Amino acid sequence: MSAIKLGVPSKGRLMEQCFDWFAARGLTLKRTGSDREYAGAVEGAEAVELVLLSAGEIPRELAAGRIHLGVTGSDLVREKLADWQTQVADLAPMGFGHADLIIAVPACWSDVDTLEDLDAAAHAFRAAHGHRMRIATKYHRLLREFLAREGVADWQSVDSQGATEGTVKNLTAEAVADITSSGETLRANHLKILSDGMIHQSQATLFAARSADWAGLEAPFAVLCEQLGVAKPLL
């Protein structure tokens, strides 16, 4: 019989917390082989196969239907998958991996504390400099959708795949949209979070792939959902 492929983060604190979450529900997930091998096993449930991936790969594998279930940040699914709810079902927030996707501006901008202020500043910036205000981020979709919904115009995103908080100091952006847990790195780089600049509150979440081949797996999936304490979704 085929198996339900469960994709989980392959290393670090996120993997450990993921293993603990499943263990509390009677499933033992474990790595097998050396630390360099991405192999694993599942005990405590029938017809479940463990697939170890980076958290950033899991949304893509879910969308492609190559895994049936996956654990990754809710921010990554929303950023990487267009109309994400048509591609995956949100089964359960898992209570760890918390981080906030926010918009931050230079702390010295004393008159910019809200999105309305940011919109006014963006208009003034374009008038003064002849180009749109730059916001550094790797969350282009989420930022674009959020600012469009909030009516902020005259800005452009610039890609930043790391050290985003330093882009303002390095004069490659005027503001940032990034993930933060404590805000310490933002403060160290003399940035402040807009009072209404929360784009998304992320956490590790268990998702199910709508496009995966579920043929013959409906019964074991129902048993697994009951064991995990989650409602079986319509896929």
N, C-alpha and C positions, 0 to 999 in steps of 0.2 A: 504494500500500500504506500502511496505517496505520503509526504509529511508536510506539516505546516512549517514553513521556514520563518524563523524568528530572528530578525536582525537586531543586534544590540551593539553599543559602542565597544570598541576592541581594547581600550586601555584607559588607565587613569581613574580618577575619582568617580567619573560618571559611570564607568563600567562597574566599579565596586558597589555603588549605590543601586545600580540596576539589578545586580545579582542579589543584593540584600532585599530589594522590593519583591522579587519573585520568590526568594527563599521564605519570606514571611507568609507566602500564599501556597507553600508546599512544593514549589519547583526549585530544584537545584540546578543552577547554570554554572558551568565551570570551563575554564580553558584546559585544553589537553595539549601535550607536546611542550616545546620550548616557548620562551617569551617571543621569539621571532616568528612562531607559527600562528596563523590565524585559524586555529581549529578549536572546536568546543563541543560540549555534550550537554544534554538535558536529562535530568532524572526527576521522576515524579509526575510525568504526563506522557501519554501515548501519542505517537505520531507528531512529535515536535522536534524539529532540527534546528540547532543553534548556528547562526551565521554571524561572524564577527566582522564588523565594518567600522569605518570612521563615522562619527555622528553626521558629518557633512555629506557622506555618501548615501545615507539611509533614505532621505526623501526621494532621491533619484531612483533607487532600487524599488521603493514602494510604488512610485509612479509607473515604472516599467513592468511591474508585476512579477519581478524576479524574487521578491520575498513577500510573504503573506502578512506578516506583522513586523513592526519596527519601532524601536525606542529612539527618539531624538528630540531635540528642542522644538517647542511649538513655533519659535521664531524661524527656524530653518525651513520647516514645512511651508509656512506662509510666504517666506521669501523666495524659495526655489520652485514652488509649484503654483502655476497660474490657476485660479479658481480651485484652490486646494481641496475644498470640500467635495468636488466632483471626482477627485482622484483618490482620496483617502477618507476613512472614517476615524474620527477622534474617539478612542475607546476609553481612555482614562488618564487624567493628569496624575503624575506619580509622586508629587510632593518634594522633589529635589531638583537640583540644577536650575535654581531660580536666578533670573537675571532680567533687568529692565532695558528695553530698547528705548532710548531717549534722545532728545535734541538738546545740545548744549552750545552755549555761546561764550565769548570771552567775558570773564568776570568783571572786566573794566567797562563793559557796556551797561552802565548804570540805568539807562532808560529802556533797556530791553529785558523784560521779565516774562512776557507772554507771547503766544503766537501772533496776536494782533500787533504787538510791538515788533516782532520779527518781520512781519509783512511790511510794516512801515519802514523799517530799517533796510529791507531788501529794495524797496522802491528808491529810497534815498541813495543807497549804494550804487544802483545802476545809473542813476542820474549823475552821480559824482564821478564814477569810474568808467562808464560806457560798457560795462558787461555785468552779467548777473552775479549775485552773491553765490559763492561756492560753499557747498555743504559736503564734507568728506564722509564717506560711508561705504560699507559693503552691502548694505541693506537697501538697494535701489528701489525695488518694488514696494516694500513696506513704507519707505520714506515718501515716495511719489504718491501713493494712494492716500497716505495720512495728510500730507500737505494739501493735496487737491481737495480732500474732504473738508479741510479746515479753511480753505480759501486763501492760502499763502501762495503768492506768485513771485515772479522775478527772481528765481533762484535756479541753480543748476547743481547737479550732483557730480562729485569727482570721486573716482574709485579709490578706495583705501582698503587693502587687505590685511593691514597690520599697523600697529602704533598710530591708530587714527587720532588719538588725543593729541599727538604731537604735530598734526598738520597745521593747526592754527599758528603755533609758535614758529613753524617752518615756513609760514606764509604761502602755503599751498591751498589753504581753505580759510574761510571766515567763520565757519561753524562746523559742528560735527553731529552725526547721528550714529550712535554706537551703543553696544551692550555694556551695562555696568551692574555690578553687584553692590558695592559699598560706596562708590563715588569718589574714592580716595585718589585714583589716578586722574580723574577729571580735575579735582581740586589741586593736585600737584602740578597740573599743566594750566592752572589759572582759568579754568572753565567753570561755568555754572549751568545747571539744568533749568530749562524754562519751567515755570510753574505748571503749565498745562502741556508740557512737551513729552508726555508719556505716549510712545507709539504702541508698544506691546509689552505686557508682562509675561515673560517666557518661563517655562519650566519643562523638564523632561516629561514626555507624553507617549503613551502607547497608541500607535496608529495601526489600522488595517487597510490593506491595499484593495481597492475596488476592482482593479484589472487583473489581479492574480487569478490563477486557475484554482478555484475552490472545489472543483468536481471531486466527489468522494471524500471531502474533508468537512462537510457540514456537521456531521455528528461529533467528531473529535473537537471541532471548533466550539460547538455548543458546550461540551464538557469542559473545555479549557476556560471559556468565558465564565462559566459557573464557578470554577475553581478560583479564578482570579477575582471574582466578585464584580464583574463588569457586565453590562447589558450587551447581548449579541446584536450587532448592527445589521441593518439591511444593506447588503452589498450588491 
